[in-house]
């Protein structure tokens, strides 16, 4: 499996960046696009890297936030074959702790190549798109909310899903932001490799050390390799790297990781 970062907050390769995430994944059977960044930046970066997004045969939207689905239309305009899998709730209105809208553009809804699901789905012997409903640890929403009717409710991230890729005896877990917590992911799934954001950027390594220490313990005990980016946070990554060591890797825009 090869994973190339097309959109991320940081870059070591000279490619442009944004607050967003998009991953291009090549497996034995598929060319996959996982998330679409905040804009069409991932398209421009793919062109610079020589990646033809028109050959993507399947795509996934991890959850309904603008920084992961803002480039949906840009992808659909350049690719005429791939279905886009997503949770049926991704287009519900989502807000941050300051009551600012962070959801998807509602005009993007309704495309015929969207496949909306409400639970786990097995696509083939290589790919599964899954939810996580049973949580060992309560989710910290950082004040994020969802609007239903006239009322604001506490966000429960029902719209968040994860991609499992099976290659031989290895299982790779691909996540957008892991809003429900990497601790819960570790207890819910068996995997050898993790790619995605850990949503730790708002936790101060000094004042929130207990949270980060619990996270480090879960990662240490999981026996998997972690390739993190986007919303993990620089200081938070360095904390985990110092605690855990070689199994923690920071990836950024333009990088390609090959897992054999």
C-alpha contacts under 8 A as a table, 3 or more apart, distances in Angstrom:
res1	aa1	res2	aa2	distance
1	X	25	X	7.05
1	X	26	X	5.62
1	X	27	X	4.72
1	X	28	X	7.20
1	X	167	X	7.91
1	X	258	X	5.74
1	X	259	X	5.23
1	X	260	X	6.65
2	X	25	X	5.64
2	X	26	X	5.13
2	X	27	X	6.75
2	X	256	X	6.66
2	X	257	X	5.60
2	X	258	X	4.31
2	X	259	X	6.25
3	X	23	X	6.55
3	X	24	X	5.73
3	X	25	X	4.53
3	X	26	X	6.56
3	X	256	X	5.44
3	X	257	X	5.20
3	X	258	X	6.43
4	X	23	X	5.74
4	X	24	X	5.10
4	X	25	X	6.40
4	X	253	X	7.93
4	X	254	X	6.50
4	X	255	X	5.62
4	X	256	X	4.20
4	X	257	X	6.46
5	X	8	X	6.95
5	X	21	X	7.78
5	X	22	X	6.24
5	X	23	X	4.79
5	X	24	X	6.43
5	X	251	X	7.67
5	X	252	X	6.29
5	X	253	X	4.91
5	X	254	X	5.35
5	X	255	X	5.66
5	X	256	X	6.61
6	X	21	X	7.40
6	X	22	X	5.28
6	X	23	X	5.62
6	X	24	X	6.74
6	X	41	X	7.93
6	X	42	X	4.88
6	X	43	X	7.74
6	X	45	X	5.84
6	X	46	X	6.17
6	X	253	X	5.57
6	X	254	X	5.97
7	X	17	X	6.36
7	X	18	X	6.78
7	X	20	X	5.99
7	X	21	X	4.79
7	X	22	X	4.76
7	X	23	X	7.09
7	X	36	X	7.78
7	X	37	X	5.75
7	X	41	X	6.76
7	X	42	X	5.13
7	X	45	X	7.56
7	X	253	X	5.59
7	X	254	X	7.98
8	X	11	X	7.28
8	X	17	X	5.73
8	X	18	X	5.86
8	X	19	X	6.19
8	X	20	X	5.22
8	X	21	X	4.87
8	X	22	X	6.97
8	X	37	X	7.59
8	X	229	X	7.00
8	X	230	X	5.43
8	X	252	X	6.04
8	X	253	X	5.29
9	X	17	X	5.38
9	X	18	X	4.99
9	X	19	X	4.79
9	X	20	X	6.28
9	X	21	X	7.69
9	X	229	X	7.63
9	X	230	X	5.37
9	X	252	X	7.35
9	X	253	X	7.53
10	X	17	X	5.79
10	X	18	X	7.54
10	X	230	X	7.60
10	X	252	X	5.37
10	X	253	X	6.07
11	X	14	X	6.22
11	X	15	X	6.17
11	X	16	X	7.14
11	X	17	X	6.45
11	X	252	X	4.98
11	X	253	X	4.56
11	X	254	X	6.78
12	X	15	X	7.67
12	X	252	X	6.62
12	X	253	X	6.97
12	X	254	X	7.49
12	X	255	X	7.97
13	X	253	X	6.95
13	X	254	X	5.74
13	X	255	X	7.28
14	X	254	X	7.96
15	X	45	X	6.53
15	X	253	X	6.48
15	X	254	X	6.37
16	X	41	X	7.52
16	X	45	X	7.36
16	X	253	X	7.74
17	X	41	X	7.73
17	X	253	X	6.88
18	X	37	X	7.89
18	X	38	X	7.25
18	X	41	X	7.81
19	X	37	X	7.70
19	X	38	X	6.89
19	X	67	X	6.33
19	X	230	X	7.05
20	X	36	X	7.92
20	X	37	X	4.43
20	X	38	X	5.19
20	X	67	X	4.35
20	X	68	X	5.79
20	X	230	X	6.55
21	X	35	X	6.26
21	X	36	X	6.53
21	X	37	X	4.55
21	X	38	X	7.47
21	X	67	X	6.65
21	X	68	X	5.66
21	X	176	X	7.18
21	X	230	X	6.29
22	X	33	X	7.16
22	X	34	X	5.84
22	X	35	X	4.65
22	X	36	X	4.88
22	X	37	X	5.10
22	X	42	X	6.55
22	X	68	X	7.01
23	X	33	X	5.87
23	X	34	X	5.09
23	X	35	X	6.49
23	X	36	X	7.89
24	X	31	X	7.41
24	X	32	X	5.78
24	X	33	X	4.78
24	X	34	X	6.39
25	X	30	X	7.93
25	X	31	X	5.92
25	X	32	X	4.92
25	X	33	X	6.30
25	X	34	X	7.50
26	X	29	X	7.91
26	X	30	X	5.96
26	X	31	X	4.77
26	X	32	X	6.26
27	X	30	X	5.21
27	X	31	X	6.53
28	X	167	X	7.95
29	X	126	X	7.77
30	X	56	X	7.61
30	X	57	X	6.44
30	X	58	X	7.26
31	X	55	X	6.97
31	X	56	X	4.77
31	X	57	X	5.63
31	X	58	X	6.74
32	X	56	X	5.55
32	X	57	X	6.39
32	X	58	X	5.25
32	X	59	X	5.45
32	X	60	X	7.81
33	X	36	X	7.58
33	X	56	X	6.62
33	X	58	X	6.72
33	X	59	X	4.65
33	X	60	X	6.40
34	X	59	X	5.75
34	X	60	X	4.88
34	X	61	X	6.19
34	X	62	X	7.34
35	X	59	X	7.59
35	X	60	X	6.01
35	X	61	X	4.86
35	X	62	X	6.29
35	X	68	X	5.17
35	X	69	X	6.24
35	X	176	X	7.29
36	X	39	X	7.38
36	X	40	X	7.81
36	X	42	X	6.87
36	X	61	X	7.41
36	X	67	X	7.74
36	X	68	X	5.22
36	X	69	X	5.09
36	X	70	X	6.39
36	X	71	X	4.80
36	X	72	X	5.84
36	X	75	X	7.48
37	X	40	X	7.33
37	X	41	X	7.25
37	X	42	X	6.49
37	X	66	X	7.69
37	X	67	X	5.12
37	X	68	X	4.48
37	X	69	X	5.93
37	X	70	X	5.88
37	X	71	X	5.67
38	X	41	X	7.69
38	X	66	X	5.65
38	X	67	X	3.95
38	X	68	X	5.76
38	X	69	X	6.23
38	X	70	X	4.17
38	X	71	X	5.73
39	X	42	X	7.33
39	X	67	X	7.74
39	X	70	X	5.01
39	X	71	X	4.43
39	X	74	X	7.78
40	X	43	X	5.38
40	X	44	X	6.85
40	X	70	X	7.72
40	X	71	X	5.03
40	X	74	X	5.65
40	X	75	X	7.80
41	X	44	X	5.20
41	X	45	X	6.21
41	X	71	X	7.83
42	X	45	X	5.04
42	X	46	X	5.94
42	X	71	X	7.78
43	X	46	X	5.08
43	X	47	X	6.31
43	X	53	X	7.57
43	X	74	X	7.41
43	X	75	X	7.38
44	X	47	X	5.17
44	X	48	X	6.40
45	X	48	X	5.04
45	X	49	X	6.22
45	X	254	X	7.50
46	X	49	X	5.04
46	X	50	X	6.13
46	X	51	X	4.95
46	X	52	X	7.02
46	X	53	X	7.30
47	X	50	X	5.06
47	X	51	X	5.77
47	X	52	X	6.98
48	X	51	X	7.69
49	X	254	X	7.40
52	X	55	X	5.82
52	X	56	X	7.64
53	X	56	X	5.35
53	X	75	X	7.60
53	X	78	X	6.91
53	X	79	X	6.42
54	X	78	X	5.87
54	X	79	X	4.38
54	X	80	X	6.99
54	X	81	X	7.78
55	X	79	X	7.27
56	X	59	X	7.35
56	X	79	X	7.24
56	X	81	X	7.66
56	X	82	X	6.26
57	X	81	X	6.23
57	X	82	X	4.56
57	X	83	X	7.41
58	X	81	X	7.99
58	X	82	X	4.59
58	X	83	X	5.48
58	X	84	X	6.42
59	X	82	X	6.30
59	X	83	X	6.11
59	X	84	X	4.61
59	X	85	X	6.24
60	X	84	X	5.27
60	X	85	X	4.75
60	X	86	X	6.15
60	X	163	X	7.91
61	X	64	X	7.66
61	X	68	X	7.09
61	X	69	X	6.68
61	X	84	X	6.93
61	X	85	X	6.23
61	X	86	X	5.18
61	X	161	X	7.98
62	X	68	X	7.33
62	X	86	X	6.69
62	X	87	X	7.99
62	X	159	X	7.91
62	X	160	X	5.64
62	X	161	X	5.13
62	X	162	X	6.21
62	X	175	X	6.75
62	X	176	X	5.48
63	X	68	X	7.14
63	X	69	X	7.81
63	X	86	X	7.24
63	X	87	X	7.23
63	X	90	X	5.80
63	X	159	X	5.40
63	X	160	X	4.44
63	X	161	X	6.43
63	X	176	X	7.31
64	X	68	X	7.29
64	X	69	X	6.73
64	X	89	X	7.57
64	X	90	X	4.08
64	X	91	X	5.99
64	X	92	X	7.49
64	X	94	X	7.58
64	X	103	X	5.73
64	X	104	X	5.92
64	X	159	X	6.49
64	X	160	X	7.40
65	X	68	X	5.73
65	X	69	X	6.28
65	X	70	X	7.94
65	X	90	X	7.79
65	X	94	X	7.19
65	X	102	X	5.60
65	X	103	X	4.44
65	X	104	X	5.63
66	X	69	X	5.14
66	X	70	X	4.88
66	X	102	X	5.70
66	X	103	X	5.20
66	X	104	X	4.87
66	X	105	X	7.48
67	X	70	X	5.87
68	X	71	X	7.57
68	X	176	X	7.44
69	X	72	X	5.43
69	X	104	X	6.41
70	X	73	X	7.74
70	X	104	X	6.59
70	X	105	X	7.38
71	X	74	X	5.18
71	X	75	X	6.38
72	X	75	X	5.30
72	X	76	X	6.33
72	X	108	X	7.47
73	X	76	X	5.05
73	X	77	X	6.08
73	X	108	X	6.88
74	X	77	X	5.32
74	X	78	X	6.54
75	X	78	X	5.26
75	X	79	X	5.99
76	X	79	X	5.15
76	X	80	X	6.55
77	X	80	X	7.21
79	X	82	X	6.69
82	X	113	X	7.27
83	X	113	X	4.79
83	X	114	X	5.89
83	X	115	X	6.66
84	X	113	X	6.13
84	X	114	X	4.86
84	X	115	X	5.88
85	X	114	X	6.06
85	X	115	X	4.76
85	X	116	X	6.01
85	X	117	X	7.41
86	X	90	X	6.92
86	X	114	X	7.26
86	X	115	X	6.27
86	X	116	X	5.05
86	X	117	X	6.25
86	X	161	X	7.59
87	X	90	X	5.67
87	X	116	X	5.21
87	X	117	X	4.87
87	X	118	X	5.60
87	X	119	X	7.54
87	X	159	X	5.35
87	X	160	X	7.05
87	X	161	X	6.96
88	X	91	X	7.61
88	X	116	X	4.66
88	X	117	X	5.29
88	X	118	X	5.66
88	X	159	X	7.12
89	X	92	X	5.59
89	X	118	X	7.88
89	X	158	X	7.24
89	X	159	X	5.15
90	X	104	X	7.67
90	X	159	X	5.28
90	X	160	X	7.88
91	X	103	X	7.05
91	X	104	X	6.03
91	X	105	X	7.84
91	X	106	X	6.34
91	X	109	X	6.99
92	X	103	X	7.31
92	X	146	X	7.20
92	X	147	X	7.22
92	X	148	X	7.73
93	X	101	X	7.31
93	X	102	X	7.82
93	X	103	X	5.49
93	X	104	X	7.53
93	X	146	X	5.76
93	X	147	X	5.44
93	X	148	X	7.66
94	X	101	X	6.02
94	X	102	X	5.56
94	X	103	X	4.66
94	X	144	X	7.46
94	X	145	X	5.90
94	X	146	X	4.58
94	X	147	X	6.47
94	X	155	X	7.90
95	X	98	X	7.64
95	X	99	X	5.28
95	X	100	X	5.26
95	X	101	X	4.49
95	X	102	X	5.18
95	X	103	X	6.76
95	X	144	X	5.63
95	X	145	X	5.09
95	X	146	X	6.09
95	X	147	X	7.75
96	X	99	X	5.27
96	X	100	X	5.48
96	X	101	X	6.66
96	X	102	X	6.44
96	X	142	X	7.85
96	X	143	X	6.30
96	X	144	X	4.24
96	X	145	X	6.22
97	X	100	X	7.38
97	X	142	X	6.35
97	X	143	X	4.09
97	X	144	X	4.85
97	X	145	X	7.19
98	X	143	X	7.79
99	X	144	X	7.87
99	X	145	X	7.79
104	X	108	X	7.62
105	X	108	X	5.72
105	X	109	X	7.80
106	X	109	X	5.57
108	X	111	X	7.24
110	X	114	X	7.28
111	X	114	X	5.66
117	X	120	X	7.65
117	X	121	X	7.64
119	X	130	X	6.55
119	X	131	X	6.01
120	X	128	X	7.38
120	X	129	X	5.82
120	X	130	X	4.22
120	X	131	X	5.76
121	X	128	X	5.79
121	X	129	X	5.36
121	X	130	X	6.28
122	X	125	X	7.66
122	X	127	X	6.39
122	X	128	X	4.36
122	X	129	X	6.45
123	X	126	X	7.57
123	X	127	X	5.45
123	X	128	X	5.56
123	X	129	X	7.52
124	X	127	X	5.47
124	X	128	X	7.16
125	X	166	X	7.34
126	X	165	X	5.51
126	X	166	X	4.78
126	X	167	X	6.59
127	X	163	X	7.12
127	X	164	X	5.82
127	X	165	X	4.91
127	X	166	X	6.51
128	X	163	X	5.91
128	X	164	X	5.13
128	X	165	X	6.70
129	X	161	X	6.68
129	X	162	X	5.71
129	X	163	X	4.67
129	X	164	X	6.28
130	X	161	X	5.45
130	X	162	X	5.25
130	X	163	X	6.34
130	X	164	X	7.44
131	X	160	X	6.79
131	X	161	X	4.76
131	X	162	X	6.36
132	X	135	X	7.34
132	X	161	X	7.33
132	X	185	X	7.65
132	X	188	X	7.18
134	X	188	X	7.73
135	X	138	X	6.64
135	X	180	X	7.98
135	X	184	X	5.72
135	X	188	X	7.92
136	X	183	X	7.97
136	X	184	X	5.82
136	X	187	X	7.34
137	X	183	X	7.28
137	X	184	X	6.29
139	X	156	X	7.77
139	X	179	X	7.58
139	X	180	X	5.49
139	X	181	X	6.69
140	X	180	X	7.77
141	X	144	X	5.35
141	X	145	X	7.97
141	X	154	X	7.71
141	X	155	X	6.45
141	X	156	X	7.67
141	X	179	X	7.63
143	X	154	X	7.41
143	X	155	X	7.91
144	X	154	X	6.57
144	X	155	X	5.56
145	X	152	X	6.22
145	X	153	X	5.50
145	X	154	X	4.65
145	X	155	X	4.35
146	X	152	X	5.70
146	X	153	X	5.29
146	X	154	X	6.27
146	X	155	X	5.30
147	X	150	X	6.97
147	X	151	X	5.68
147	X	152	X	4.45
147	X	153	X	6.11
148	X	151	X	5.50
148	X	152	X	6.31
148	X	153	X	7.13
157	X	160	X	5.43
157	X	179	X	7.05
157	X	180	X	7.03
160	X	179	X	7.76
161	X	175	X	7.49
162	X	173	X	6.99
162	X	174	X	5.90
162	X	175	X	5.17
162	X	176	X	7.53
163	X	173	X	5.88
163	X	174	X	5.04
163	X	175	X	6.68
164	X	171	X	6.64
164	X	172	X	5.69
164	X	173	X	4.85
164	X	174	X	6.41
165	X	171	X	5.60
165	X	172	X	5.03
165	X	173	X	6.58
165	X	174	X	7.95
166	X	169	X	7.23
166	X	170	X	5.84
166	X	171	X	4.58
166	X	172	X	6.45
167	X	170	X	5.28
167	X	171	X	6.37
170	X	191	X	7.18
170	X	192	X	5.97
171	X	190	X	7.35
171	X	191	X	4.81
171	X	192	X	5.43
171	X	193	X	6.75
172	X	191	X	5.59
172	X	192	X	5.83
172	X	193	X	4.70
172	X	194	X	5.95
172	X	195	X	7.78
173	X	191	X	6.15
173	X	192	X	7.80
173	X	193	X	6.12
173	X	194	X	4.85
173	X	195	X	6.38
174	X	194	X	5.93
174	X	195	X	4.90
174	X	196	X	6.05
175	X	178	X	5.94
175	X	194	X	7.65
175	X	195	X	6.24
175	X	196	X	4.89
175	X	197	X	6.81
176	X	196	X	5.36
176	X	197	X	5.81
177	X	196	X	6.42
177	X	197	X	4.50
177	X	198	X	5.54
177	X	199	X	5.48
177	X	230	X	7.81
177	X	231	X	6.53
178	X	181	X	5.29
178	X	182	X	6.03
178	X	185	X	7.86
178	X	196	X	7.72
178	X	197	X	6.40
178	X	198	X	5.38
178	X	199	X	6.26
179	X	198	X	7.42
179	X	199	X	6.18
180	X	184	X	6.73
180	X	185	X	7.72
181	X	184	X	5.41
181	X	185	X	6.50
181	X	198	X	7.23
181	X	199	X	7.76
182	X	185	X	4.83
182	X	186	X	6.06
182	X	198	X	6.50
182	X	215	X	7.06
182	X	218	X	7.85
182	X	219	X	7.83
183	X	186	X	5.20
183	X	187	X	6.46
183	X	214	X	7.91
183	X	215	X	6.09
183	X	218	X	5.67
183	X	219	X	7.48
184	X	187	X	5.16
184	X	188	X	6.00
185	X	188	X	5.00
185	X	189	X	5.91
186	X	189	X	5.78
186	X	190	X	7.03
186	X	218	X	6.79
186	X	219	X	7.31
186	X	222	X	6.34
187	X	190	X	7.86
191	X	194	X	7.25
191	X	224	X	6.54
192	X	223	X	7.04
192	X	224	X	4.50
192	X	225	X	6.35
193	X	224	X	5.28
193	X	225	X	4.81
193	X	226	X	5.97
193	X	227	X	7.75
194	X	224	X	7.13
194	X	225	X	6.24
194	X	226	X	4.79
194	X	227	X	5.97
194	X	228	X	7.78
195	X	226	X	6.27
195	X	227	X	4.88
195	X	228	X	5.90
196	X	227	X	6.63
196	X	228	X	5.12
196	X	229	X	5.82
196	X	230	X	7.23
197	X	228	X	5.38
197	X	229	X	5.00
197	X	230	X	5.20
197	X	231	X	5.03
197	X	232	X	5.14
198	X	228	X	6.89
198	X	229	X	7.68
198	X	231	X	6.13
198	X	232	X	4.63
199	X	202	X	7.68
199	X	231	X	4.71
199	X	232	X	4.87
199	X	233	X	7.56
200	X	203	X	5.57
200	X	231	X	6.53
200	X	232	X	4.83
200	X	233	X	6.11
200	X	236	X	6.42
201	X	204	X	7.79
201	X	231	X	5.77
201	X	232	X	5.21
201	X	233	X	4.13
201	X	234	X	7.50
201	X	235	X	7.88
201	X	236	X	6.44
202	X	233	X	7.77
203	X	207	X	7.67
203	X	208	X	5.60
203	X	211	X	7.87
203	X	212	X	7.64
203	X	236	X	7.39
204	X	207	X	5.36
204	X	208	X	5.17
204	X	209	X	7.16
204	X	236	X	7.56
205	X	208	X	5.54
205	X	209	X	5.11
205	X	212	X	6.98
205	X	235	X	7.15
205	X	236	X	6.42
205	X	239	X	6.97
206	X	209	X	5.47
208	X	211	X	5.57
208	X	212	X	6.55
209	X	212	X	5.09
209	X	213	X	5.85
210	X	213	X	5.00
210	X	214	X	6.17
211	X	214	X	5.24
211	X	215	X	6.27
212	X	215	X	4.92
212	X	216	X	6.08
212	X	236	X	7.70
212	X	239	X	7.87
212	X	240	X	7.57
213	X	216	X	4.99
213	X	217	X	6.20
214	X	217	X	5.14
214	X	218	X	6.33
215	X	218	X	5.23
215	X	219	X	6.27
216	X	219	X	5.17
216	X	220	X	5.97
216	X	240	X	5.87
216	X	243	X	6.67
216	X	244	X	6.67
217	X	220	X	5.05
217	X	221	X	6.18
218	X	221	X	5.27
218	X	222	X	6.25
219	X	222	X	5.19
219	X	223	X	7.42
219	X	224	X	7.53
219	X	244	X	7.81
220	X	223	X	6.52
220	X	244	X	6.08
224	X	247	X	7.06
225	X	247	X	4.77
225	X	248	X	6.42
225	X	249	X	7.83
226	X	247	X	5.99
226	X	248	X	5.02
226	X	249	X	5.89
227	X	248	X	6.39
227	X	249	X	4.72
227	X	250	X	5.67
227	X	251	X	6.15
228	X	232	X	6.62
228	X	237	X	7.97
228	X	248	X	7.60
228	X	249	X	6.21
228	X	250	X	5.10
228	X	251	X	5.96
229	X	232	X	5.78
229	X	233	X	7.67
229	X	250	X	6.03
229	X	251	X	5.56
229	X	252	X	6.26
230	X	233	X	7.25
230	X	252	X	7.95
232	X	236	X	6.54
232	X	237	X	6.38
233	X	236	X	5.17
233	X	237	X	5.97
234	X	237	X	5.18
234	X	238	X	6.28
235	X	238	X	5.10
235	X	239	X	6.22
236	X	239	X	5.04
236	X	240	X	6.35
237	X	240	X	5.13
237	X	241	X	5.96
237	X	250	X	7.46
238	X	241	X	4.90
238	X	242	X	5.99
239	X	242	X	5.22
239	X	243	X	6.26
240	X	243	X	5.00
240	X	244	X	5.75
240	X	245	X	7.60
240	X	248	X	7.26
241	X	244	X	5.24
241	X	245	X	4.94
241	X	246	X	7.31
241	X	248	X	5.61
241	X	249	X	7.77
242	X	245	X	5.75
244	X	247	X	6.80
244	X	248	X	6.84
245	X	248	X	6.11
246	X	249	X	7.34
251	X	255	X	6.58
252	X	255	X	5.91
